[in-house]
Amino acid sequence: MKEHPPHSMIDVPADETLLLERIALGDERAFSALYQRYWRKVFTYLLRLTKSRETAEELLSEIFTRFWINRAVASSIGNVDAFLSKVTYNRAIDFFRFAAKEKKIQALIALELTRYPSQINDGYLLEKEYKALLREAIHQLPPQRKLVFTLSREQGLTHEEIARQLSMSPHTVKKTMSNAIKSIRAFLRKQGVDGMILDIL
């Protein structure tokens, strides 16, 4: 993990309240100062949670990218340390949930193949094929549903974060996400996917 070279600290306030106000206005130097102040602590926490340097680096980048994307509300953050600790923990939990979902899909497919071994040589749906169908199902979604689903499931954004990013209400995001999942399930059913696999989308 390489520390970014420090930017000039001229006109960058040491007070975090002022720093957050500058970030909310789009000041990249202020954001860089905040990053330099906290990245190592966030990375160490992620490394302790995930036990993977590669995963920790990936999530670190994602956390601060999302911080910048949502910078308009930065001035409402009371305690940066507490805020980043909470965000880091929640993102790690989301990562584990996604990983667990992937393992559950693999286990369900393996179970089905065990129960119906004769179907293996008849082109039965394997994990690789399922994922290809899932990508196709997402691709055929209307643009807004596809965007909301991707931001939620692939980038791990909350409904509130998506709402801010897309200038939508959280209720609209929730409804759009629900409709996206229904569309994906309907598509997969037509392709022969059924049972518990659909329930863990």
ABEGO torsion letter per residue (X at the ends): XBBBBBBBABGBBABAAAAAAAAAAGBAAAAAAAAAAAAAAAAAAAAAAAGBAAAAAAAAAAAAAAAAAAAAAAAABABAAAAAAAAAAAAAAAAAAAAAAAAAAAAAAAAAAAABAAAAAAGBBBAAAAAAAAAAAAAABBAAAAAAAAAAAAAGBBAAAAAAAAGBBAAAAAAAAAAAAAAAAAAAAAAGBBEAAAAAX
